[in-house]
């Protein structure tokens, strides 16, 4: 159902709220609610393949968590637990990045009446993630061509070969993107308009309501 | 003479972290003028452009002196968004030209920033689409466009606000011959409409006959030539205007008999069909073809990054591949370390460091080198690597003529012990290095010949054909 329209603000809001809720509600109860909610959202938006991949990853993470508990490795189990708990948020973030262009995100964030500088910074950061994965593939390929393999025998050296170019690219890219925005009036003081319709629809309200009910349910469940 | 668009008086800029910059520059630019801004790398061309579009002092740090007036208004009192309503900019790097990743989003992006209504945006978008023939390019990912298409979208998006002045930073660096000539025609049209165009570039064959004045930069100082003719007589590589009449001796080199690579009946998806050729040690082969002809795919096949659907590539190991962007290829902690990653042979490393003028930089981090030094380091790596095939991807894009000549000499030197393959659309450079030309057209080899006096007309014919294709 790719035609199902969802205002990116809904995703942004939920993505900000969801991790903070772990402070107030016991993760054992909140986590399944969030996972079901995010999974349903993926299906609703038509990301079937991604849903299956996430389901498998989620199961693997859970398996690792219980496996570590069973073997008495509490510390490592905790690591996997944190990862499993943040997994629903990763799902949401992945939708946010792949479904909306930076222009749409920019308009959505503007609607929240945040300062322009914050909006621009957030948009650039969000859009850097797909760029990062493209650069990642490119550097991996280039390491292969140079005959510098990513080996477990030399983990630190391998990691360094990998990270140093990324950091330099990151700095260069940040400057380039800033320049590209600056020469196109990103600092204009007038209220920014949007070419992409971003009305708040009844579906957006419904999604938020379901989310709120789910969280409330988790809170009640946790108290019982 | 029309209205005065830009005026600079005693303009100077010094970067916070380097010696480079511009000094006491004064000029006036009028409506409808086409200005070529040229000079060797590091002469201050980009700095001047950045002063004009406001990135200096807004983004780049340093000390700015003097004044710029845009349409009579002092730049100092103008905000970026006011300035860029008058001046549009097209950047050199195709990756950094875009703020968004979708062509339509990119085209409306400036209008959104200036708060246009949806109707106004639609109207403007319609006009841009017609003016720049963007019909097939709307609502596409910018990453799937060819470099010519990308240039077209970048150009259109920098004129969304009906800017009267347009700045280009090395537009030909990433364009093939046909697309560069097409850009020349577009600039001519803009001039006829009364626009002011300032083009900073090392190559200017595509601007032949359109330039009003030439701004020549040298170590941060500006010399103005009053006409194209006057510049042509100055002797500064001005023969580059007429690339097909260059007087470059032919290499008359047949290579050795030692075959190091053979490509047999190779096909890949619908990009390449039945490709056959052999490479021999001692020979430099240049692969030419329009953007999208399959040159990069062929390089990937030779590097075994992808597997052919059909056919075989026979070769010992993989070639040493010198990418266009060295930043992806440097992994060492210092210049010396970078070379030891290739081969631990101290004696040869020292020899190459000295040969390439990098010895004093041996402890420097490769990323701190200049663009030219990085490229020399890549070539030093290729010399050290003992591989039988060395592959170059567009090694001269963005190089000034003297750097291009240096790279040519190094490639010829390199080809003594290996077969070198170069992907290039730089005619002048091709004339200097090529022993053999392989012309890829629509995924097949259309021509494969030795470059000599008799066959020169074949090469020229290929370039004319590429120009016809984009028309």
Boltz contact constraints between the chains, C-beta under 6 A:
constraints:
  - contact:
      token1: [A, 101]
      token2: [B, 100]
      max_distance: 6.0
  - contact:
      token1: [A, 101]
      token2: [B, 101]
      max_distance: 6.0
  - contact:
      token1: [A, 101]
      token2: [B, 102]
      max_distance: 6.0
  - contact:
      token1: [A, 101]
      token2: [B, 105]
      max_distance: 6.0
  - contact:
      token1: [A, 102]
      token2: [B, 100]
      max_distance: 6.0
  - contact:
      token1: [A, 103]
      token2: [B, 100]
      max_distance: 6.0
  - contact:
      token1: [A, 103]
      token2: [B, 105]
      max_distance: 6.0
  - contact:
      token1: [A, 103]
      token2: [B, 109]
      max_distance: 6.0
  - contact:
      token1: [A, 138]
      token2: [B, 328]
      max_distance: 6.0
  - contact:
      token1: [A, 142]
      token2: [B, 328]
      max_distance: 6.0
  - contact:
      token1: [A, 142]
      token2: [B, 329]
      max_distance: 6.0
  - contact:
      token1: [A, 145]
      token2: [B, 303]
      max_distance: 6.0
  - contact:
      token1: [A, 145]
      token2: [B, 321]
      max_distance: 6.0
  - contact:
      token1: [A, 148]
      token2: [B, 331]
      max_distance: 6.0
  - contact:
      token1: [A, 161]
      token2: [B, 331]
      max_distance: 6.0
  - contact:
      token1: [A, 168]
      token2: [B, 367]
      max_distance: 6.0
  - contact:
      token1: [A, 176]
      token2: [B, 96]
      max_distance: 6.0
  - contact:
      token1: [A, 178]
      token2: [B, 59]
      max_distance: 6.0
  - contact:
      token1: [A, 179]
      token2: [B, 55]
      max_distance: 6.0
  - contact:
      token1: [A, 179]
      token2: [B, 59]
      max_distance: 6.0
  - contact:
      token1: [A, 180]
      token2: [B, 96]
      max_distance: 6.0
  - contact:
      token1: [A, 180]
      token2: [B, 99]
      max_distance: 6.0
  - contact:
      token1: [A, 181]
      token2: [B, 99]
      max_distance: 6.0
  - contact:
      token1: [A, 182]
      token2: [B, 80]
      max_distance: 6.0
  - contact:
      token1: [A, 183]
      token2: [B, 53]
      max_distance: 6.0
  - contact:
      token1: [A, 183]
      token2: [B, 84]
      max_distance: 6.0
  - contact:
      token1: [A, 183]
      token2: [B, 89]
      max_distance: 6.0
  - contact:
      token1: [A, 184]
      token2: [B, 109]
      max_distance: 6.0
  - contact:
      token1: [A, 184]
      token2: [B, 110]
      max_distance: 6.0
  - contact:
      token1: [A, 185]
      token2: [B, 81]
      max_distance: 6.0
  - contact:
      token1: [A, 185]
      token2: [B, 84]
      max_distance: 6.0
  - contact:
      token1: [A, 185]
      token2: [B, 110]
      max_distance: 6.0
  - contact:
      token1: [A, 185]
      token2: [B, 113]
      max_distance: 6.0
  - contact:
      token1: [A, 185]
      token2: [B, 114]
      max_distance: 6.0
  - contact:
      token1: [A, 186]
      token2: [B, 113]
      max_distance: 6.0
  - contact:
      token1: [A, 187]
      token2: [B, 80]
      max_distance: 6.0
  - contact:
      token1: [A, 187]
      token2: [B, 81]
      max_distance: 6.0
  - contact:
      token1: [A, 188]
      token2: [B, 81]
      max_distance: 6.0
  - contact:
      token1: [A, 188]
      token2: [B, 113]
      max_distance: 6.0
  - contact:
      token1: [A, 188]
      token2: [B, 114]
      max_distance: 6.0
  - contact:
      token1: [A, 190]
      token2: [B, 115]
      max_distance: 6.0
  - contact:
      token1: [A, 191]
      token2: [B, 115]
      max_distance: 6.0
  - contact:
      token1: [A, 192]
      token2: [B, 112]
      max_distance: 6.0
  - contact:
      token1: [A, 192]
      token2: [B, 113]
      max_distance: 6.0
  - contact:
      token1: [A, 193]
      token2: [B, 112]
      max_distance: 6.0
  - contact:
      token1: [A, 193]
      token2: [B, 115]
      max_distance: 6.0
  - contact:
      token1: [A, 193]
      token2: [B, 116]
      max_distance: 6.0
  - contact:
      token1: [A, 194]
      token2: [B, 112]
      max_distance: 6.0
  - contact:
      token1: [A, 195]
      token2: [B, 108]
      max_distance: 6.0
  - contact:
      token1: [A, 195]
      token2: [B, 112]
      max_distance: 6.0
  - contact:
      token1: [A, 195]
      token2: [B, 121]
      max_distance: 6.0
